[in-house]
């Protein structure tokens, strides 16, 4: 879901149609690869984005959204899901902190 959201916001910033949703990825390694690739594509779209268009509206499958939102949404979205994962871990008694900066 995060990789798809990254791709949708990337397309919106570039003025392109959102990509079609393919088959769900069910294996861990391909999932990590797609998440990293989609984040890299979004970062490239941000670098190429003309700051003069920051107030522009971008088309998404969920309607028109401000370009500034399309830039920041993927990071917020992934942070939100990270929090969900951490919460579920605590429900199972896992209190270990595992920062990952690689």
N, C-alpha and C positions, 0 to 999 in steps of 0.2 A: 504494500500500500504506500509506503514512504517513497519507494522508487517511482511509482506511478505518479504520485503528487509532484515529485521533483521534475519529471518529464512534462507534466501538464504546465507547470509554471514556467519551465524553460521555453516551451512552445509559445506560451502566451507572451513572454517578453520579446520573442522574435517575430511575433505577428503571424504565427503558424497555427494550423489546426492541431488540437490535442491528438496525440498518438492513440491508435486503437489499443485497447487492452488485450494483451495476448493471454495465453494459457498461464495459470498461476505457477509460480516457481515454488517447488516443494522441497528442493535440496538446499542445504545450507550454503555450500560454496558458490553455486550460481546465483543465489540470492544476494550474498555479500558482493559478488562481482557486479551485479546489476545496480545495487544500491550505490556502490562507489562510482560506477560509470555515470549513473543519473546525477549524482552530486557534482561530478566533474563537468558534466554537460551544463548543469545549471550555473555553476561558477563561471564557465566560459560565456554563457549568455549574459551574465551580469557584467563581466569585463567588456563585452562588446556593446552593452546597452548605452545609448546616448543619454547622459544625465539630463539633458534638456527635455527629455520625454518623461521625467519622473512623475509628473502630474497626469500623464496619459492614462486612459482606461485600456485594459487588456481583456480580450475575450477568452473565456474559459468554459468548460462544460457546465460550470455552476453559475454562469452569468459574467457580467462585466466586473472587473476588479481593478483597483488602482495598481499601477506598475510598482509602486513602493511595496505594496502588499505582496505582489508576485515575487519580488526580490527576497523578502524576509520570511515568507510563509514556510518554505521547506525546513529552515533551521528550527523555527518554532514547532513545526509539526513533528520533527524527529525528536526534539527535546520532550515534547508531550508524551510520546510513546516510550521514551526512555524512562520517564517517571512512572509510567504504568508498569513497565517491566520491574523496576526497582520495588514498587509497592507489592506486586505479586510475590517477589522473592521474600519480602518480609512476612507475608502471610504464611509462607512455608518455613518460617523460622530462620531464614538466611539473613544475617545482619552484617555480613562482611562487605566492606567498601572495596570496589574493584575499579579504580579509575583506569581508563584506557586512553592513552595519548599517542598511540602509534598510528 
